[in-house]
Amino acid sequence: SIFGVPAAIAITFAVGVGLHLLLARTVFGRSLYLIGTNPRAAAVAGLPVKRILVATYVLCSALAALGAIMMTARTGS
């Protein structure tokens, strides 16, 4: 536990805050919102749509792996 809070909850909170900051305050986050709204307009605006989507899928995979590791640690498998 970290400061009396279970580690899984602390990690989840930290990741959530980090992702919020990533989406709200970075160029990557704003670009991701634009691509999600209208990918064609994002391409016309000059954004590298495929590169941003690949980075997003990599980030999603890393978070899924983190969740799997936390679940495995919790169940003791």
C-alpha positions in Angstrom: 0.0 0.0 0.0 1.1 3.6 -0.6 0.2 6.0 2.2 -2.5 3.6 3.4 -4.1 3.3 -0.1 -3.9 0.0 -2.0 -1.2 0.2 -4.7 -3.7 -0.8 -7.5 -6.0 2.2 -6.6 -3.0 4.6 -6.4 -1.7 3.4 -9.8 -5.1 3.7 -11.4 -5.6 7.2 -10.0 -2.1 8.2 -11.2 -2.7 6.8 -14.7 -6.1 8.5 -14.8 -4.6 11.9 -13.9 -1.8 11.4 -16.3 -4.1 10.6 -19.2 -6.3 13.6 -18.4 -3.3 15.9 -18.5 -2.1 14.2 -21.7 -5.5 14.7 -23.5 -6.3 18.2 -22.1 -2.9 20.0 -22.2 -0.8 18.5 -25.0 -0.8 18.9 -28.8 -1.1 15.1 -29.0 -4.3 15.2 -27.0 -5.9 18.0 -29.1 -4.9 16.2 -32.3 -6.5 13.0 -31.0 -9.7 14.9 -30.3 -9.6 16.4 -33.8 -9.0 13.0 -35.4 -11.8 11.4 -33.4 -14.2 14.1 -34.6 -13.2 14.3 -38.2 -10.2 12.4 -39.5 -10.5 13.9 -43.0 -10.4 17.4 -41.7 -7.4 16.5 -39.5 -5.6 15.2 -42.6 -6.4 18.4 -44.5 -5.2 20.5 -41.6 -1.8 18.7 -41.9 -1.9 16.3 -39.0 -0.1 13.0 -39.4 -3.3 11.0 -38.9 -1.8 7.5 -39.3 1.1 8.2 -37.0 -1.1 9.6 -34.2 -3.5 6.6 -34.5 -0.6 4.2 -34.2 0.7 6.0 -31.2 -2.8 5.9 -29.7 -3.1 2.1 -30.3 0.4 1.6 -28.7 -0.7 3.6 -25.6 -3.9 1.6 -25.4 -2.0 -1.6 -25.6 0.4 -0.5 -22.9 -2.5 0.4 -20.6 -4.1 -2.9 -21.2 -0.9 -4.7 -20.3 -0.6 -2.6 -17.1 -4.2 -3.6 -16.2 -3.4 -7.3 -16.9 -0.3 -7.1 -14.7 -2.2 -5.5 -11.9 -5.0 -8.1 -12.2 -2.4 -10.9 -12.2 -0.7 -9.4 -9.1 -4.1 -9.1 -7.3 -5.2 -12.7 -8.0 -1.7 -14.1 -7.2 -1.5 -16.1 -10.4 
